[in-house]
Amino acid sequence: MNPLLFPVKEMSLFSKWLSTSTVQGLCRELRLAVPWGHIAAKAWGSPDGWPVLCLHGWADNANSFDRLIPLLPENYYYVAPDFPGHGMSSHRPPGIAYYIPEYVSDVRRIAEGLNWNRFSILGHSLGGNVGGMFCSVFPEMVDKLIVLDGFGYFPSDSNTPQDRLKIAINGLLKLEKEQGSPRVYTPDAALKRLLQGNKSITDESGKILLKRGTTEAHGGLVFARDLRINLLTPTKLTIDQFLEFQKNITAEVLLILAKDGPWKDGKWSPDQPPYSLLLEGYRKVSKQFLLAKVEGSHHVHLNDPERVAGLVGDFLKTDVVSKL
């Protein structure tokens, strides 16, 4: 399975409006075949460089890395896919929802499609959680894991397993019954809607995400993402289960937390369980572990990429990172 290159189409009026954002760096578009369609991706650099897989967060798309990757070392090959149901990738088949294990499987498919046997992972939020799980299941394939504003795992909330499963099943059936034609927005209204649902991105960042996260329909824009990505995951691992997964990691690990991200909330504090337990777990199992905190919001890598670029670049380049 080889990636297919395809040209970028001429910009429409709406795309030109969205392109008022300045994005530096040249990239190519890729499409990887999967049984239900394709996974779209963007690639920067030469395929001869060391491969880095860049995994975006929930409801985002590959454009999440548009402003960061041009600031990173040039002798790497960066590939940022759209997760299924996001951006320009195909939606999953009818009746199927979006859960972490499936995303982990997607990463394995992407690696095989790119003929990658070993690579680094750079993941934001959901992408970092998928990356952490992938490193646990396929440790021999990943040399470095970099998580942007996350911990690589997201332990279970207060819902009981029975409640989660019930909510997830009912939610999927309800959505299938109610889902109609997608709503059409003007470009300004689409940006407003995106910003309402995501307080951590700026207007500029919103436009960058909308370029890849919308399609044109009847004189307006329609969000491309599959509404099923909003559904509750039916099963979620506990902290003890995650710690067992974590023991299998052999990759060097860098966690970058945004000071104004969700982790500043006491509920998700890195100084309190369960996340303090995950940090201690990394210190025990990873031969190279680094935790850094930067000023900014949950999307600091997109809003203010220069605040994380040096940390990411140095971690990719060095073979020795001080263990905290």
C-alpha positions in Angstrom: 0.0 0.0 0.0 1.8 3.1 -1.2 0.8 6.7 -0.4 -0.6 8.6 -3.4 0.4 12.2 -4.0 -2.3 14.5 -5.4 -2.3 18.2 -6.4 -4.0 20.9 -4.3 -7.0 22.2 -6.2 -7.3 25.9 -7.1 -8.7 27.9 -4.2 -12.3 28.9 -4.3 -13.6 32.2 -2.9 -14.2 30.6 0.5 -10.8 29.0 0.5 -9.3 32.3 -0.3 -11.1 33.9 2.6 -9.8 31.2 4.9 -6.3 31.6 3.5 -5.8 35.0 5.0 -3.9 33.1 7.7 -0.1 33.0 7.0 1.3 29.5 7.0 5.0 29.1 6.3 6.6 26.0 4.9 5.9 23.8 1.8 4.1 20.5 2.2 2.6 17.7 0.0 -0.7 16.0 0.3 -0.9 12.2 0.7 -3.7 9.7 0.6 -3.4 6.3 2.2 -5.9 3.6 1.2 -7.9 1.9 3.9 -10.8 -0.6 3.6 -13.4 2.1 4.1 -11.8 4.8 1.9 -8.7 6.8 2.6 -6.7 8.6 5.3 -5.5 12.0 4.1 -2.2 13.4 5.3 0.2 16.3 4.9 3.9 15.8 4.6 6.8 18.2 5.1 10.5 17.5 4.2 12.2 14.7 2.4 11.1 11.1 2.8 14.8 10.3 3.4 14.6 12.1 6.7 13.8 10.5 10.0 10.0 10.0 10.1 7.9 11.9 12.6 4.1 11.1 12.8 2.1 14.2 13.9 -1.2 13.3 15.5 -3.8 16.1 15.9 -6.3 16.5 18.7 -10.0 15.8 18.9 -12.2 17.6 16.3 -9.0 19.2 14.8 -7.2 18.1 11.6 -3.7 18.0 10.1 -3.6 21.8 9.8 -3.1 21.8 13.6 0.7 21.5 12.8 0.9 24.1 10.0 2.6 26.7 12.1 4.8 24.4 14.2 6.4 22.1 11.7 8.1 24.9 9.7 9.9 25.8 12.9 11.2 22.3 13.6 14.5 20.8 12.4 14.6 20.3 8.6 16.3 16.9 8.4 13.1 15.1 9.4 10.1 13.8 7.4 6.9 15.0 9.1 3.6 13.4 8.2 0.4 14.7 9.8 -2.7 12.6 9.0 -6.3 13.5 9.5 -7.8 10.9 11.8 -10.7 9.2 10.2 -13.8 11.3 10.5 -11.7 14.5 10.6 -10.4 16.8 8.0 -10.1 15.3 4.5 -10.1 11.7 5.6 -13.0 9.3 5.0 -15.6 8.8 7.7 -15.9 5.3 9.2 -18.6 3.1 7.8 -22.2 3.6 9.1 -22.9 2.1 12.5 -19.3 2.4 13.6 -18.2 4.9 16.2 -14.8 6.4 17.0 -12.8 5.0 19.9 -9.2 5.1 21.0 -8.4 1.4 20.0 -9.6 2.2 16.5 -7.3 5.3 16.3 -4.4 3.1 17.5 -5.2 0.7 14.7 -5.3 3.7 12.3 -1.7 4.6 13.3 -0.6 1.1 12.6 -2.3 1.3 9.1 -0.6 4.6 8.4 2.8 3.3 9.4 2.4 0.3 7.1 1.1 2.5 4.3 4.2 4.7 4.6 6.5 1.6 5.0 7.7 2.9 8.4 9.2 0.3 10.7 10.3 2.8 13.4 9.5 6.5 13.8 8.8 9.3 16.3 5.4 10.4 17.4 4.4 14.1 18.1 0.8 14.2 19.4 -1.5 16.9 20.7 -4.2 16.0 23.2 -6.2 13.1 21.7 -3.3 12.5 19.4 -0.9 12.3 22.4 -3.2 9.7 24.0 -3.3 7.7 20.9 0.4 8.0 20.6 0.9 6.8 24.2 -1.3 3.8 23.7 0.5 3.0 20.4 3.9 3.1 22.2 2.5 0.6 24.7 1.2 -1.8 22.1 4.0 -1.5 19.5 7.0 -0.4 21.6 9.5 -1.6 19.0 8.1 0.9 16.4 8.6 4.2 18.3 11.8 5.8 19.5 10.4 9.0 20.9 7.0 10.2 22.1 6.3 13.9 22.4 2.9 14.9 23.8 1.6 18.5 23.5 -0.6 19.3 26.5 -1.5 15.9 27.6 -0.1 12.8 29.4 -0.3 10.2 26.8 -3.2 8.5 28.6 -6.6 9.7 29.8 -7.9 7.6 32.7 -11.5 6.8 33.3 -13.9 9.4 34.8 -16.5 8.8 37.5 -18.9 6.9 35.2 -19.3 3.2 35.9 -18.4 0.8 33.0 -22.1 -0.1 32.7 -23.1 3.6 32.5 -20.5 4.4 29.9 -21.5 1.5 27.7 -25.2 2.4 28.0 -24.6 6.1 27.3 -22.4 5.2 24.3 -24.8 2.8 22.7 -27.9 5.0 23.2 -25.9 8.0 21.9 -25.0 6.3 18.7 -28.5 5.1 18.0 -30.0 8.5 18.8 -27.5 10.3 16.5 -28.3 7.9 13.7 -32.0 8.6 14.0 -31.7 12.4 14.3 -28.9 13.1 11.9 -30.1 15.0 8.8 -28.5 17.3 6.3 -25.4 19.1 7.6 -25.9 22.8 8.4 -24.4 25.3 5.9 -22.5 28.2 7.3 -21.0 31.4 5.9 -17.3 31.6 6.5 -17.7 34.1 9.3 -20.4 32.0 10.9 -18.3 28.8 10.6 -15.4 30.6 12.4 -17.7 31.9 15.1 -19.1 28.4 15.6 -15.7 26.9 15.8 -14.5 29.4 18.4 -17.6 28.9 20.5 -16.8 25.2 20.8 -13.1 25.7 21.4 -12.0 28.5 23.7 -8.3 27.7 23.4 -7.8 28.8 19.8 -7.4 32.3 18.3 -9.2 33.6 15.3 -6.1 33.0 13.2 -5.8 29.4 14.4 -9.5 28.9 13.8 -9.1 29.9 10.1 -6.2 27.5 9.7 -8.3 24.6 11.0 -11.3 25.6 9.0 -9.3 25.4 5.7 -9.1 21.7 6.1 -12.0 21.1 8.4 -14.8 22.3 6.0 -16.1 21.7 2.6 -18.2 23.9 0.3 -21.9 23.3 -0.2 -24.6 25.5 -1.8 -22.7 28.8 -1.4 -21.5 28.1 2.1 -19.3 25.9 4.3 -20.1 22.6 5.9 -18.0 21.1 8.7 -16.3 18.0 7.3 -15.9 16.1 10.6 -18.2 13.2 11.4 -20.6 13.9 14.3 -19.9 10.5 15.7 -16.5 11.7 17.0 -18.5 13.5 19.7 -19.9 10.3 21.2 -18.8 8.9 24.5 -16.3 6.1 24.3 -18.1 3.0 25.7 -15.1 1.6 27.6 -12.3 3.5 29.3 -9.3 2.1 31.1 -8.6 2.8 34.7 -5.4 4.4 36.0 -4.2 0.9 37.1 -4.8 -0.5 33.6 -3.0 2.5 32.0 0.0 2.0 34.3 0.2 -1.6 33.1 0.2 -0.4 29.5 2.8 2.3 30.4 5.2 -0.4 31.6 5.7 -1.6 28.1 7.0 1.8 26.7 10.6 1.9 25.5 10.4 5.3 23.8 12.0 8.4 25.2 9.2 10.7 26.4 8.6 14.5 26.4 5.5 15.9 27.9 4.8 19.6 27.3 2.0 21.1 29.4 0.4 24.5 28.7 0.0 26.6 31.9 -3.4 27.8 30.8 -4.5 24.4 29.4 -7.1 22.1 31.0 -4.4 20.7 33.3 -4.4 23.9 35.5 -7.7 22.7 36.8 -7.3 20.8 40.1 -9.2 17.9 38.6 -6.5 17.3 36.0 -3.5 18.6 38.0 -0.2 16.9 37.2 0.6 17.2 40.9 -2.4 15.0 42.0 -3.5 11.5 41.2 -4.2 10.0 38.7 -1.8 12.2 36.5 0.9 12.3 39.1 1.0 8.5 39.0 1.4 8.6 35.2 4.4 11.0 35.6 6.0 8.7 38.1 5.4 5.8 35.8 7.2 7.6 33.0 10.1 8.2 35.3 10.3 4.5 36.1 10.0 3.0 32.7 11.5 5.6 30.3 15.2 5.8 30.0 14.8 9.5 28.9 11.9 11.5 30.3 11.3 15.2 30.4 8.4 17.3 31.6 8.1 20.9 30.5 5.6 23.7 31.1 5.1 26.6 28.8 2.9 29.7 28.7 -0.2 29.4 26.6 -3.5 27.6 26.1 -4.3 24.1 25.1 -3.5 24.9 21.5 -0.3 26.7 22.2 1.5 24.7 19.4 -0.9 26.3 16.9 -1.4 29.8 18.5 2.2 30.4 19.6 4.3 27.6 18.1 7.6 29.3 18.9 6.9 28.6 22.6 7.2 24.8 22.0 9.3 24.6 18.9 12.6 24.7 20.7 11.7 22.0 23.1 10.3 19.7 20.4 13.3 20.3 18.1 15.9 19.8 20.8 14.2 16.6 22.0 14.1 15.2 18.5 17.8 16.0 17.9 19.4 14.9 21.1 20.1 11.4 22.2 20.5 12.3 25.8 17.8 14.0 27.8 18.2 14.7 31.6 15.9 12.4 33.6 13.9 14.3 36.1 
